[in-house]
């Protein structure tokens, strides 16, 4: 039983030492672009408008889309006039 415990401990240590995958979607920007290449697709979120993203994607195998993890700007609430 001790060998099994050691094996689990070793496997856990190896997995913890492996590099973690970076977050694909940057929550600070509302628009992302996915670029398709021979190495596979890559997503980058760093655009503030769809027009800005489309201008950057023009002529490339790429598409723009709304960031599903966008945190949004400061929320403004309207006060009703009484």
C-alpha positions, 0 to 999 in steps of 0.5 A: 500500500505504501508504494501506491501512496508514493506513486500518487504523491510522485504523480501529483508533484509532477502534475503540479510542476507542469506549466499551467495554460494561460487564460485565453480570454482577457476580461478587460477587453470586450472583443476577441479575434481568433486567428487560424494558422497551420499551427492551430487556432489562437485567440487574442482579446485586446480589442475595444471595438468590433471595427478595430478587430475587423480591421486587424483581421482583414486579409487574414484567416481570422474572425472577431467575436464578443468576449464571453468573459468580458467584465464590463465597464463601470455600471451606471444606474439611472435615478428616477426623478420623483 
